[in-house]
Amino acid sequence: MTFTATSEEETFALGRALGGAVEAGDVVGLTGDLGAGKTLFVQGLARGLNVPDTVRVVSPTFTLVNEYPGGRLPLHHADLYRLEDEGELDHIGLYDAMGGPGVVAVEWADRFDVMPRDCLAIRIEVVDDATRRLHVSARGKRSEGLLSRWSSSRS
């Protein structure tokens, strides 16, 4: 499935809609070039989970994993861009968060083989300065249900 966003606000809104559809244990992998809008999408996801507006959702490029509690479900936001070695994943708590009581969003999910078999994969393609195309694939029954709920919420 493909969604098109013609502004930053629409990219954010797509994330917010997904945040309203996710359930505990869902995992979302994000890929795309630098500046494609992965973090902006996760900011929308956080708002869709009702993470308070007072909580600043930022890229965890240097911390590697940020947790945002206080919403409908906790959000674990990981960024694998700066990791050099897959062994570093053992120390950041990503595996502990997956399958837990929250939602996990992983930026640069294609850097290492970390995504569970059943996850929602989103590749954000830069079309032009304002337009992004989100190519979404559900990898398993759980994520198929998530994609269906997300898609229905946008109708």
KETI-707593 format. One record per residue (C-alpha): residue in three letters; x, y, z. Coordinates in steps of 0.02 Angstrom, whole numbers, padded with zeros to 5 digits, always signed. Example, Ala and Ser with C-alpha at 12.3 -4.5 7.8 and 13.67 -1.06 7.14 Angstrom:
<sites>
Ala+00615-00225+00390/Ser+00684-00053+00357/
</sites>
This chain:
<sites>
Met+00000+00000+00000/Thr+00061+00176-00036/Phe+00014+00339+00047/Thr+00065+00509-00021/Ala+00096+00660+00089/Thr+00113+00829+00004/Ser+00172+00924+00158/Glu+00257+00898+00325/Glu+00086+00916+00406/Glu+00020+00770+00304/Thr+00171+00661+00348/Phe+00140+00702+00531/Ala-00047+00665+00510/Leu-00008+00494+00435/Gly+00097+00454+00588/Arg-00040+00518+00704/Ala-00168+00408+00617/Leu-00054+00257+00638/Gly-00035+00302+00822/Gly-00222+00286+00841/Ala-00219+00113+00762/Val-00070+00030+00848/Glu-00086-00095+00989/Ala+00034-00154+01122/Gly+00173-00257+01045/Asp+00165-00178+00872/Val+00331-00143+00787/Val+00355-00017+00646/Gly+00514-00009+00543/Leu+00554+00151+00450/Thr+00678+00173+00308/Gly+00719+00314+00191/Asp+00854+00440+00151/Leu+00915+00571+00274/Gly+00783+00706+00287/Ala+00645+00595+00218/Gly+00533+00624+00369/Lys+00557+00470+00477/Thr+00568+00568+00640/Leu+00424+00682+00590/Phe+00319+00527+00558/Val+00365+00458+00731/Gln+00319+00627+00809/Gly+00146+00604+00733/Leu+00141+00425+00794/Ala+00177+00487+00970/Arg+00035+00613+00962/Gly-00081+00478+00897/Leu-00035+00377+01051/Asn-00082+00531+01156/Val+00096+00560+01216/Pro+00075+00733+01295/Asp+00116+00884+01187/Thr+00236+00939+01324/Val+00348+00790+01284/Arg+00473+00832+01149/Val+00492+00686+01028/Val+00664+00694+00948/Ser+00773+00579+00845/Pro+00868+00461+00959/Thr+01020+00468+00843/Phe+01142+00483+00988/Thr+01044+00402+01129/Leu+00991+00261+01010/Val+00826+00226+01100/Asn+00705+00349+01180/Glu+00552+00297+01278/Tyr+00399+00407+01281/Pro+00277+00357+01419/Gly+00118+00448+01466/Gly+00014+00404+01314/Arg-00111+00267+01281/Leu+00040+00150+01263/Pro+00225+00181+01292/Leu+00322+00220+01133/His+00500+00156+01111/His+00588+00253+00972/Ala+00752+00183+00907/Asp+00875+00250+00779/Leu+01006+00130+00709/Tyr+01094+00257+00597/Arg+01250+00278+00704/Leu+01272+00095+00755/Glu+01429+00018+00683/Asp+01406-00160+00739/Glu+01254-00269+00762/Gly+01324-00324+00931/Glu+01287-00150+00998/Leu+01102-00191+00987/Asp+01119-00305+01139/His+01155-00154+01249/Ile+01021-00030+01195/Gly+00865-00121+01255/Leu+00782-00133+01085/Tyr+00752-00320+01094/Asp+00676-00300+01268/Ala+00554-00169+01203/Met+00495-00276+01057/Gly+00347-00382+01106/Gly+00326-00284+01266/Pro+00179-00181+01326/Gly+00216-00035+01211/Val+00245+00008+01029/Val+00417+00009+00947/Ala+00466+00122+00802/Val+00638+00091+00725/Glu+00719+00218+00610/Trp+00849+00149+00488/Ala+00770-00022+00515/Asp+00866-00091+00366/Arg+01038-00063+00443/Phe+01035-00229+00535/Asp+00923-00382+00539/Val+00827-00328+00694/Met+00647-00321+00642/Pro+00532-00462+00698/Arg+00450-00568+00565/Asp+00284-00484+00596/Cys+00305-00296+00581/Leu+00246-00149+00480/Ala+00382-00089+00360/Ile+00372+00090+00296/Arg+00492+00158+00166/Ile+00480+00346+00148/Glu+00526+00405-00026/Val+00569+00587-00057/Val+00475+00642-00213/Asp+00514+00828-00202/Asp+00541+00960-00067/Ala+00365+00941+00002/Thr+00304+00772-00059/Arg+00337+00604+00020/Arg+00276+00435-00037/Leu+00258+00305+00101/His+00273+00127+00038/Val+00197+00016+00172/Ser+00204-00172+00185/Ala+00131-00282+00320/Arg+00241-00429+00362/Gly+00127-00549+00453/Lys-00051-00567+00516/Arg-00031-00445+00660/Ser+00038-00308+00550/Glu-00093-00345+00416/Gly-00224-00304+00547/Leu-00130-00146+00594/Leu-00120-00091+00412/Ser-00306-00124+00391/Arg-00349-00020+00546/Trp-00232+00120+00492/Ser-00299+00123+00315/Ser-00480+00121+00377/Ser-00447+00266+00496/Arg-00395+00373+00349/Ser-00557+00345+00251/
</sites>
